[in-house]
Amino acid sequence: MYQVGNLVRELASKHGRARESLMPILQGIVDRHNYLTDEAMVEVAKELDISAAEVYGTASFYTFLDIQERGKYVIRVCKTITCSMKGKSEIIQTLEDMLKIKVGETTSDKMFSLLETNCIGWCHKAPAILINEIPYTELTPEKVVEIIKDYMQK
Amino acid sequence: MKNKGLNKVDLIFEKVNLREVLTKAFRMSSEEIIEQILESGLKGRGGAGFPTGLKWKYTAAEKNPEKYVVCNADEGEPGTFKDREILDRVAYKVYGGMAIASKAIGAKYGIVYLRGEYRFMLPQLMKELGSFHKMIDDTGYDFRIRYCLGSGAYICGEESALFESIQGDRGEPRNKPPYPTTSGVFYKPTSINNVETLATVMMIIKHGAEAYTQLGTKDSRGSKVFSVSGDTPTPGIFELELGMTVQQFVNEFGDGDTKAVQVGGASGFCVPRKKFNETIIGFEGVPTGGSMKLFNSSRSMYNVLHNYLDFFAEESCGQCTPCRVGCQQLLKGVQKVKKGEVKSTYLNELVKLADTMKIASKCGLGQSVGNAFRTIVENFREEIIY
């Protein structure tokens, strides 16, 4: 759980309080806190003077606007056809073994969430993953281990 | 049939002097620009293939003084990654294309809708946008571009869903008509064009429509950037002249064992080996937004179809019943056939369902699920059943 009042006001001052500012504000909260709490969505609704249901409606539509608790680093493994053909399963297996969680789960220290996602546009360099917004491509289990080790030390 | 074969072209990524091209465009009248684009035969490069000049003509004809140019950079079709490359290497040409569009239709504002998956590119793109704005101010032309970022929804590549998303709503497609040229983003007349289309516009203005029509065929003018992936020794991005056959494409990019090419991504068409020779890549044959996936004989086409259906079942916005329920039932249906829980003739019922979705779905997503479904089931029926 996190306190969000100041951040919402800060984001609303930056992006404005019109309805079209809703997405950038929600994206800004996820950027800082990894996911949207009910409290955060209510706070945004108050700030933009719209119903909380509207905020929830928009938030729940978009895959990257998570409304479930997520870790500091959200790993999204592409599962679309080329990545799937080029070794996605081994990548998932490596991540699950290393982080001791299954797809859809978050580590108990709230550092990592492991998710699958649809095509992220790196088919020519498959398999690929996103960690937050950063893409990693042409992966092998060995490369994945190195990348995650780096994140663990951050 | 006589055709031109496979020719590599370097138009989209060719370096140009932005200021020179824009100065040329700004000296032209709105009508002259539209005339050039119409003459070039350019069709939208996102996949749907609507003539760009017509889109601009309709938007220009609208009386509303508030109009928008929107660049669709929500590249989400499985197997497509060329728009990222274009933005990465020649974003200034995309901005330039937007400025030319704004002159043609009479707009002062442009919006680039960038998919959330490409957020890592934003700092660099904003920097280039800053230089672009400085240059445009120097010319004395009044135009501003801003970015909107998606958040992981394939459907937002559909133009009216994209407008909803810019407006802060759920990305659910609207009923059409009215079309975007009348009522687009913020319900104002809008010309929405793909990244590649806008970059191409720059080159048409630079070289002239006549030079551009030398490339391609009657129905598919010009060149196109292809995203090549799957079972190929040379995956990547290639600009090719339109009008080649799938066979010629496979000769260049195949691994010697290609059994099928999926042209146009999950919403496109599967071309089996026996049809490589007769199928032209373009609007006269199989249209494509640029996604070309090659599959060799080690691949199960059941797995390919299952992967696509899983994709659609997740990415359907859920608004209209034919698409929401249809995608789920197609997925369940092929699973049942594979497990032998139903007779193989059940596949015929599923094809009928896909055909119904084509007629009854509200937008292009539901309407095109049947493309891959029908072409994979018809050509690889045994692989789906056994």
HADDOCK unambig.tbl for C-alpha pairs under 7 A between the chains (distance, minus, plus):
assign (segid A and resid 19 and name CA) (segid B and resid 167 and name CA) 6.59 0.50 0.50
assign (segid A and resid 19 and name CA) (segid B and resid 168 and name CA) 5.90 0.50 0.50
assign (segid A and resid 20 and name CA) (segid B and resid 166 and name CA) 6.31 0.50 0.50
assign (segid A and resid 20 and name CA) (segid B and resid 167 and name CA) 4.31 0.50 0.50
assign (segid A and resid 20 and name CA) (segid B and resid 168 and name CA) 4.43 0.50 0.50
assign (segid A and resid 21 and name CA) (segid B and resid 168 and name CA) 6.54 0.50 0.50
assign (segid A and resid 22 and name CA) (segid B and resid 168 and name CA) 5.27 0.50 0.50
assign (segid A and resid 23 and name CA) (segid B and resid 168 and name CA) 5.34 0.50 0.50
assign (segid A and resid 57 and name CA) (segid B and resid 170 and name CA) 6.64 0.50 0.50
assign (segid A and resid 58 and name CA) (segid B and resid 169 and name CA) 5.40 0.50 0.50
assign (segid A and resid 58 and name CA) (segid B and resid 170 and name CA) 4.76 0.50 0.50
assign (segid A and resid 61 and name CA) (segid B and resid 170 and name CA) 5.80 0.50 0.50
assign (segid A and resid 62 and name CA) (segid B and resid 151 and name CA) 5.60 0.50 0.50
assign (segid A and resid 62 and name CA) (segid B and resid 152 and name CA) 5.79 0.50 0.50
assign (segid A and resid 62 and name CA) (segid B and resid 153 and name CA) 5.87 0.50 0.50
assign (segid A and resid 63 and name CA) (segid B and resid 151 and name CA) 6.40 0.50 0.50
assign (segid A and resid 63 and name CA) (segid B and resid 152 and name CA) 5.11 0.50 0.50
assign (segid A and resid 63 and name CA) (segid B and resid 153 and name CA) 6.51 0.50 0.50
assign (segid A and resid 64 and name CA) (segid B and resid 151 and name CA) 4.96 0.50 0.50
assign (segid A and resid 64 and name CA) (segid B and resid 152 and name CA) 5.42 0.50 0.50
assign (segid A and resid 65 and name CA) (segid B and resid 151 and name CA) 6.53 0.50 0.50
assign (segid A and resid 80 and name CA) (segid B and resid 78 and name CA) 6.98 0.50 0.50
assign (segid A and resid 80 and name CA) (segid B and resid 307 and name CA) 6.52 0.50 0.50
assign (segid A and resid 81 and name CA) (segid B and resid 304 and name CA) 6.42 0.50 0.50
assign (segid A and resid 81 and name CA) (segid B and resid 307 and name CA) 6.04 0.50 0.50
assign (segid A and resid 82 and name CA) (segid B and resid 230 and name CA) 5.62 0.50 0.50
assign (segid A and resid 118 and name CA) (segid B and resid 311 and name CA) 6.77 0.50 0.50
assign (segid A and resid 119 and name CA) (segid B and resid 76 and name CA) 6.76 0.50 0.50
assign (segid A and resid 119 and name CA) (segid B and resid 78 and name CA) 5.36 0.50 0.50
assign (segid A and resid 120 and name CA) (segid B and resid 117 and name CA) 5.96 0.50 0.50
assign (segid A and resid 121 and name CA) (segid B and resid 79 and name CA) 6.58 0.50 0.50
assign (segid A and resid 121 and name CA) (segid B and resid 80 and name CA) 6.00 0.50 0.50
assign (segid A and resid 121 and name CA) (segid B and resid 81 and name CA) 4.86 0.50 0.50
assign (segid A and resid 122 and name CA) (segid B and resid 81 and name CA) 6.55 0.50 0.50
assign (segid A and resid 123 and name CA) (segid B and resid 79 and name CA) 5.79 0.50 0.50
assign (segid A and resid 123 and name CA) (segid B and resid 229 and name CA) 5.83 0.50 0.50
assign (segid A and resid 124 and name CA) (segid B and resid 228 and name CA) 6.71 0.50 0.50
assign (segid A and resid 124 and name CA) (segid B and resid 229 and name CA) 4.95 0.50 0.50
assign (segid A and resid 124 and name CA) (segid B and resid 235 and name CA) 4.93 0.50 0.50
assign (segid A and resid 124 and name CA) (segid B and resid 236 and name CA) 5.29 0.50 0.50
assign (segid A and resid 133 and name CA) (segid B and resid 117 and name CA) 6.75 0.50 0.50
assign (segid A and resid 133 and name CA) (segid B and resid 119 and name CA) 6.09 0.50 0.50
assign (segid A and resid 133 and name CA) (segid B and resid 120 and name CA) 5.64 0.50 0.50
assign (segid A and resid 134 and name CA) (segid B and resid 120 and name CA) 5.99 0.50 0.50
